[in-house]
Amino acid sequence: MDCDARNVVYVIISNGCNKKYIEKTTNLRSRVTLHNQHINHPELRIIPLSKHLDECTDIQTKYKIFPFYKLQEEDRLRRRIKEEHFISIFQPELNKLHAAVMT
């Protein structure tokens, strides 16, 4: 898979602390652009991940991103179920930031 991957579950790894974040998307390229905008423009931030990635390191490249599971067809419900499945298995620390805000 590459940046043009669609209907995937992916992991972000912070270059400052190596903590992970798992999420799903229909279009990886668009999602990477959105993450970069949120990191570089605090006024656009929606989730705590963006602030963490911005503040965790002072190097230019704030994170690595890897798609690791691809669904064959576009199915929003199945993508969400797979995302939740992988989060429950791997328990990525940066997802807990998001969960804390949502509760």
Residue pairs with C-beta under 8 A, 6 or more apart in sequence:
1 8
1 28
1 67
1 68
1 70
3 28
3 29
3 32
4 28
4 29
5 28
5 67
5 70
6 26
6 27
6 28
6 70
6 74
7 25
7 26
7 70
7 71
7 72
7 73
7 74
7 75
7 79
8 24
8 25
8 28
8 67
8 68
8 69
8 70
8 71
9 22
9 23
9 24
9 67
9 68
9 69
9 79
9 82
9 83
9 86
10 22
10 23
10 24
10 25
10 28
10 31
10 65
10 66
10 67
10 68
11 20
11 21
11 22
11 65
11 66
11 68
11 92
12 20
12 21
12 22
12 23
12 35
12 49
12 53
12 63
12 64
12 65
12 94
13 19
13 20
13 63
13 64
13 65
13 66
14 20
14 21
14 52
14 53
14 56
14 57
14 62
14 63
14 94
15 56
15 57
15 59
15 61
15 62
15 63
15 64
16 53
16 56
16 57
16 59
16 62
17 56
17 57
19 52
19 92
19 93
19 94
20 90
20 92
20 93
20 94
21 49
21 92
21 94
21 95
21 98
22 83
22 86
22 87
22 90
22 92
22 95
23 31
23 83
24 79
24 80
24 82
24 83
25 31
25 79
26 74
26 76
26 79
28 65
28 67
32 65
35 49
35 50
35 53
35 63
35 65
37 44
38 44
38 45
38 46
38 47
38 50
39 50
39 53
39 54
39 62
40 54
42 50
42 51
42 54
45 51
47 97
47 98
47 101
48 97
48 98
48 100
48 101
49 94
49 97
49 98
52 94
52 97
53 62
53 63
54 62
56 62
69 82
69 86
71 78
71 79
71 82
87 95
